[in-house]
Amino acid sequence: MIDPLFLAEAAVNGLLLGGVLALLALGLNLIFGVIDIVWIAYVDLVMICMYAVYFSVQVYGWPIWAGGLLSVALGVVLGLGVHLLIISPILTSAPVNQLLATGGLLFFLQSFATFLWTTDHRSVRLALPRLELFDMPISVARLIAFVLSIVAMLALYLFLTRTYIGTAIRAVSQDREAMALMGANPRRVYLVTSAVGGAMAGVAAALLIIQYAVHPFFGAAFGPITFMICVLGGLGNMVGAFVASFIMSEVIAVSGVLWSTEMGYVIAFVVFIVMIFARPGGILARRG
C-alpha cells in the first residue's frame, strides 16, 4: 500500500511542475491564437535558451539571475527570427506546409545542438537549502520555479489586458476582423506576439534549467506534453491551457508514484484521449 505521505508529496510536486508547464503552454497558445500556426519547435527554442543559461552560469560564472535575463533576451531574438525567416513567408500557405516548416526547424535545432554540444546532459548546479513541510521534502528549485512562473503569467496577463498592443493581440486571437476595426498593424501585432512568445520560452528555460539537465533532445520530453496541454485546454484558449497544465501535471506526478514515471505519461495520454472525446473543443469550450 502506498504511503499517503508519498501521494501528498507527489501532489505537491505535480502542482509545482504545473506552473512551468502552464508557462510553456501559454507561450505556445498565445502564438497559435494570434498567428494561427503551431510552432512544433517551440520547446526546442526553450532548449537553446537553456544552453544559454548553462554556459553563462556554469562556464562563464555569471549569476543565475543574469543568465535568466540572457535567456529571456535570447528567447525574444529567437521568436522574432523564427517569425521573420520561417513563419512570415508561409503565413498564407497550406497548414501542412506550415507544420512541415516548423517541424523542419525542430530537427535543425536538435542537429545543430548535437553538433555543437554533443548529447551530454548539462545542468546548472545551485546550492539551495533543504525545505520540509509536514515531514515532506520540498524541492526548493521547483518552488522557486513555480513562484516565478506565476509571476511571469501575471505579467503576461497585465500586458494583454492593460496595454494597447496587448488589447490588439487579444482582439486578433478572438476575432481577426477586429484588427482592422482597431486600426492595429497586422505585421506589428504578429511581431510582438512572436517576441512575447519567445520571451515566455526564455523564462521557461531559465526555470527548467535549475530543475533538469539540458541536452539536444530535451524537447522530446516536454514537447509532446506541452502540445497535449494546449489541445486539451483548447488551442488559443489561454485559461484552458492554464487549467489543463495542472490537470496533466497532477496525473503524471500521482500516477508516477502509484506505478512508474513511464506509466504516468501513459495514463496522462489516456486521460487526454478520453477528455478530448468528451470535450473536442477543449475542457473550457462552450457547449453549442
N, C-alpha and C positions, 0 to 999 in steps of 0.2 A: 504493500500500500504506500502511495506517495505521501510524504510528509506535507501537511498543509503549509508549513513554513516555506517549503520549496516552491509550492504553487503560488504563494503570495509573492515570493521573490521573483518568480517568472513573470507574474502580472505587472510588477513594478518595472522590471526590465523591458517588458513589452511596451509599457506606457512611455518610457524614456526613449526607446527606439522609434516609437511612433512619431515623435516630434521631428526627427531628422527625415524620416520617410515622408512626412507631410510637407517638409520644405522642398524635397525633391519633386514631389507630385505637383505642388503648387506652381513651381517654376515651369515645369513641362506643360501643365494645364493652361497657364497664362499664355504661353506661346501658341498652343493649339487654338485656344479660344479666340485669339485675335488674328493670327496669320492663317489658321486652318490647315496647318501642316504639322504632323507629329515628327518631332526630331528624334529619330531612332537612336542617334548617337549622343543624346543628352547626357546620360550618365558617364559616357566616355569623356565628355568635356570635363565632368567632375573629376574623373581620374587624372587628367592632365593638370588640373588645378591642385590636386592632392600632391602630385610630384613637386609642384612649385613650393608648397609649404614644406615638404620633406627636405628639399635641397636648401631652402633658405634657412631653416631652423637647424637641421642636423649637420649640414655640411658647412654653411657659412656663419652659423652661430647667431642668427637673428633671434630676437624674442618672438614668442609664439604669436603675439598679437600683430607684430609686423608681418609675419608670414601669412596670417589670416587676411590682412589688408591686401597683401600682394595677390593672394588667391582670388579675392573679390575683384580686384582690378583686372587680373588676367581673365576672369570669367566674363567681364564686360567686353574685353577685347575679342575674346573667342566668340561670344554671342554676336557681336557686330560683324566679325569676319565671316562667320557661317552664313549670316543673313545676306551680306553683300556678295559673297563669292559663290554661294550654292543656292540659297533659297530664292533670292530676288530673281534670278534668271528663269526659275521654273515655277513661279507663282501661278501662271496660267496653264501649266502642263497638267497632264492626267495624273490623278492621285498615285497610280502605280509608279510613275516616273519620279514623283516626289519622294516616295518611300525608298526607291532604289538609290536615289541620290544621297539621302541621309544615311541609308544603310551602308553605302559605299564609304561614306565618311567614317562610320563606325570601324570598319575593317582597316581603313587607312590609319586611324588613330591608334588602334591596337598594334598594328605592324610597326608604326613609327615609334611607339613607346618601347616595343620589344627590341627594335634595332638600337635605340639609344641607351636603354637602361636594363636590357635583358629581362628575364622573367623573375628575377629575385624579388622577394617580398621585402618592402622597406617600411619602417614605421617610425613615428616621432615618439621619442621616449621623454615622458614628463614625470617629474617627481610629485605625485599627488597624494594627499593624506587618505587614510582609510576611514570610511564612514559606515556606521551601522545604525539601523533603525529597527527596534524590537528584535534584536539578535539577527537581523537580516543584513548581510553586506551589500552596500550600495556602491555601484561604480561611480566615482566622482567625475570621471571623464564623461560618462553618459549623462550624469546630472547636469554638468556644465553645458554639454551639447544640447540637452533638452531646453534648458532655460534660454540659451542664446537663440535657438531655433524659434522659440515662441516670440522672443523679442523681434527677430527678423520678420516673422509672419505679421506681427502687429505693425511693423514699419511698412511692410508691403500694403497692408490694409489701409493705413493712413495715406500712403502715396496714391492709392487707387481711388480713395474717397474724398481727399482734401485738396488735390491739385487738379489743374485744368487738364494736363496731359493724362493724368490718371483717370479722370472722368471720361476723356475721349477713348481711352483704352477699354473701359467698361462698356461704353456705348457701342464700340465696334464688336466686342465679344457678344453682346446681346442682340444687336441689330446693325448690320453693316451699312444699311441705307441711312442710319442716323449720323454716320460720319460726315456725309456731305451737308446735312442739315446743321451740324455743329460748326461747320467751317474748318474741320480738322484736316491737316495734311496727311494723306494715307501713308506716304513714304516715311514721314517723321514718326507717326504712330507705330509703324512696323519696326523702325529702327530702335525706338525707345523700348518697345516690348522685348525685342531680342536682347537689348542691353540689360534690361531688368531681369529677364530670364537667365542670362549669363551670370549676373551678379548673384542671383539665388543659387546657381550652381557653384559659384566660388565660395559662398557662405557654407553650403552643404559640405564642400570639400574640406574646408578648414575644421568643421565639426566632426567629419568622419575620420580624418587622419589621426585624431587623438584617440580613436577607438579601434581602428582597423589598420592593418598593413595594406599598402598600396602596391599594385602590380599591374601589368598591361591589360589583364583581363578582369579587372575589378568590376567593370560594367556588367559582366555576365552574372555577377552575384546580386547586384542591386537593380540592374536594368529591367529584368522581367517583372519583379515585384512592383517597381515603380509604374510600369505600364498597366499592370493589373489594377493597381490602386486608382489610376486615372480613369480606366474604363469602368471600374466598379462605382466610382463616385460620379461618373458621367463626364465624358470628355468636354472640357471647357467649363465644368462646374467646380468652382473653387471650394465652396463649402462642402460639396460632396466628396471631393478629394481629401479634404481635411478629416472628415468623419471616417472615410474608408481607410485612411492611413492607420488610424488607431485600431480599427477592427482587425485589419490584416496583421498588424504587429502583435496584437494580443493572441490571435490564433496561432501565429508562428511560435511565439515565446512559450505559451502554455502547452501547446502540443509538443514542443521540443523537450519539455520536462517530462511529460507523460509518456512519450515514446522516444523520439530521437529528433535531432535537428533536421535531418533529411525528411523524416516523416512529417515534421511540422510544415515544411514547404509543400509537401504533397497534400496535406489536409487544407492548407490555405488555398491551393489551387482548386480543390474540390468545392470548398466554400464559395470561391469566386464563381465557378461554373453554375452552382445552384442559385446563387443570388442574381446572376446575370439572366438566368431563365425566368426568375421571379420578377426582376426589375430590369428589363432590357435597356432602358434609358439611363440607368444609374439608380443608386439607392435613394436619392432625394429627388428623382424625376417626378413631375406631376402626372397623376393618372388622367388619361384622356377620357 
